Amino acid sequence: MAEGILRLRAPLESWRPCLAELLDEEGHAIDQVVVTWFARPRSYTAEDVVEISCHGSPVVLRYALERAMRAGARLAEPGEFTLRAFFNGRIDLAEAEAARDLIEARTLYQARVAAEQAGGAVSRRLAPLKAALVELIALLEAGIDFAEDDVSVAPNEELLRRLEPIARGIEHLADSFRFGKMVADGFTLAILGRPNVGKSSLFNRLLEQERAIVTEIPGTTRDLVSETASIHGIPVKLVDTAGIRATEDRIESMGVQKSYEALADSDLTLVVLDASQPLEPADHALLERTGALGNRLVAANKCDLPAVAEAPAEALPVSAATGEGIDGLREAIYQAAVPQSGDGQQAGFITSLRHEQLLRESLQGLGRAREAVGLRVPHEMLLLDLYSALQAIDGITGATTVEDILHKIFSTFCVGK
């Protein structure tokens, strides 16, 4: 079909780009293109694939699609190429989901994590655990099937010994979701303080662009201003809030109320103080209120000026004007918001809630199995719990997945990919 809409400069060879001309229906050249044929199974879908690379003109790209469809092609469904790769055994389900995460990545770190998962990082961590579980199931099945032939089955102590590392490995992987969720979703940081302490200037400095309006007039910020930055590759939604103070201005009062709402909705709060001025009652009230909520940092801004305020010992000296202390503040934000689990940050941590839930289901099955061993339950019943644990693991790689899970996953893809 591709040769019907192209004039090739040379015969197509697999994995070898070839110059060609895209033709209209009268045989006139529309664009000079590069054509690459990927012969099965060495393609993304493990099927024969022909890629046509046009110049970037929207008119030409649209015509190329229309010309291909008139020649017998059709537009791909959302996620269809990845779905075909999965059904053809080119990738497993965890790798397919990672392809979606790679497309949706907002930071380079997210892209690197998704690329590792697309390359099978999660599947490789699961493989030895699944193999050990399958081996244990096979052992018990053999003992049941060949009981009359005196095939030895491991004693209960041996069964518990085998179950322990499997459960421990699955639990570690499930626990890595605390870090993985932060990588995938990021977190929200609300910046609060009274007027003119430099909240908006600090917001702009962390964002590394002039996003919020900064003036010497108190109460300039009257509504929430939010933007996403990247700290160590983690997406951070920064929220600049209205200065908190008692006011009779109706609009400013509404802004103060929104500031308190942002405080309640945020994962982490940054209280900004003016180190060049004495602390006011509003500062003390805000410190007390945020301290009671827990997860907060304190920044003593304007540290480039002579220090006057008696800031709390936890306050980090920074200067939004000069940039002094900003790198340390970024590091403190990261340390305060991101779970510092060494296991979570090794290669192959999970970023999917579905994976975490399935791993917890597998742990429950293994827990029931250990209880059954202690109660000397017949092996036929013990196997039910082990198969339940195995089925949950298979649900991650797709070995025993069901149609509704596939539909839910691939419906979130962009068209084509």
Stockholm file with secondary structure:
# STOCKHOLM 1.0

chainA/1-417         MAEGILRLRAPLESWRPCLAELLDEEGHAIDQVVVTWFARPRSYTAEDVVEISCHGSPVVLRYALERAMRAGARLAEPGEFTLRAFFNGRIDLAEAEAARDLIEARTLYQARVAAEQAGGAVSRRLAPLKAALVELIALLEAGIDFAEDDVSVAPNEELLRRLEPIARGIEHLADSFRFGKMVADGFTLAILGRPNVGKSSLFNRLLEQERAIVTEIPGTTRDLVSETASIHGIPVKLVDTAGIRATEDRIESMGVQKSYEALADSDLTLVVLDASQPLEPADHALLERTGALGNRLVAANKCDLPAVAEAPAEALPVSAATGEGIDGLREAIYQAAVPQSGDGQQAGFITSLRHEQLLRESLQGLGRAREAVGLRVPHEMLLLDLYSALQAIDGITGATTVEDILHKIFSTFCVGK
#=GR chainA/1-417 SS CGGGTEEESSCCBBTBCEEEEEECTTSCEEEEEEEEEECTTSSTTSSCEEEEECCSCHHHHHHHHHHHHHTTCCCCCBTHHHHHHHHTTSSCHHHHHHHHHHHHCCSHHHHHHHHHHHTTHHHHHHHHHHHHHHHHHHHHHHHHHTGGGTCCCCCHHHHHHHHHHHHHHHHHHHHTHHHHHHHHHCEEEEEECSTTSSHHHHHHHHHTSCCSCCCSSTTCCCSCEEEEEEETTEEEEEEECCCCCCCCCHHHHHHHHHHHHHHHHCSEEEEEEETTSCCCHHHHHHHHHHHHHCCEEEEEECTTSCCCSCCCTTCEECCTTTCTTHHHHHHHHHHHHSCCCTTTTSTTCCCCHHHHHHHHHHHHHHHHHHHHHHTTCCHHHHHHHHHHHHHHHHHHHTTTCCHHHHHHHHTTSCBCC
#=GC SS_cons         CGGGTEEESSCCBBTBCEEEEEECTTSCEEEEEEEEEECTTSSTTSSCEEEEECCSCHHHHHHHHHHHHHTTCCCCCBTHHHHHHHHTTSSCHHHHHHHHHHHHCCSHHHHHHHHHHHTTHHHHHHHHHHHHHHHHHHHHHHHHHTGGGTCCCCCHHHHHHHHHHHHHHHHHHHHTHHHHHHHHHCEEEEEECSTTSSHHHHHHHHHTSCCSCCCSSTTCCCSCEEEEEEETTEEEEEEECCCCCCCCCHHHHHHHHHHHHHHHHCSEEEEEEETTSCCCHHHHHHHHHHHHHCCEEEEEECTTSCCCSCCCTTCEECCTTTCTTHHHHHHHHHHHHSCCCTTTTSTTCCCCHHHHHHHHHHHHHHHHHHHHHHTTCCHHHHHHHHHHHHHHHHHHHTTTCCHHHHHHHHTTSCBCC
//
